[in-house]
Each structure stands twice: as structure tokens, then as C-alpha cells.
């Protein structure tokens, strides 16, 4: 496979569009876990700043690399007090908080994207005004990707912890 200048530029633009998507999807996921823990009675997540959207707190090196290689990823887990989230039902709610947050953001921004397209705004991966809609598309896609990926029953992911 050979790369031309156009295909390299296209690849670079698509990779750069993943940056804002990453900076939204991973913190949203982890803040979803933190919000679930908070509503279940674990106030430590607020005290330690896990309800703030600072991406540096949540980004994991390997999870970030995975976003650029496979368009799926993960972040650093939000630590919770196990004595506050102790019943199986509470644990399931806590584990579903992250994927639910990604699904909610994906749906809301998906409707926004559909509305903007219906208004006739352009959509393209080439430099120009259509790039904004492509960025929204990347955010929607990565949020839905993180939602689905984290529900897989693989050790270390939310789906495994729900089954456990």
C-alpha cells in the first residue's frame, strides 16, 4: 500500500479529529462512573475531584493509544469506597454509569449532528467548514464505540465487572 500526499493528509485529518473526541469520550465515561458513585453515597469522588472534566485525570496511556489504533479506548478507573458501594445492585449501577454517560452523549450529539445535516450544513473530512460536522461525527462515533467496547465481558472492562 502506498501513501500519496492526499491520502496522508486525509489520514492526518482523521487522526486529529480523534483528539477532541478522545478528550470528551473518556472523561465522560469516567465522570459517569463518578456520578453513579456519588449518587450511591460515595462523596469521596467529589472530594477528590472526579466530577470535574479535566481529561488529564482520566486519560490512560494505553487507552489513548488504543483510540488511535482501534477507535476504542479506556481511561483510569475512578476509585470508590467499597463500603459505600457494597451490594451487587449498587455495583451494577456504578459499572453502568460510565457506558450510560457515553450512550447519552452519543445520542444527544447524534441528534444535533442529524439536525445540522438536515439544515444543509456541509459534512466532509477535507479542510473547510464541513470539518466541524466531521468533528461532531467523530465525537459521536467514539462515544458509541467506548459505550459498546466497555460492555464487553472482558476482564478489566465494565462488562466483566457487571457479570462478576
Buried (B, 14 or more C-beta within 10 A) or exposed (E): EEEEEEEEBBEEBBEEBBBBBBBBBBBBBBBBBBBBBBEBEBEBBBEEEBBEEEBEBBBBEEBBEBBEEEBBBBBBBBBBBEEBBEEEEBBBBBBBBBBBBBBBBBBEBBEBBEEBBEEEBBBEBEEEEBBEBBBBBBBBBBBBBBBBBBBEEEEEBBBBBBEE
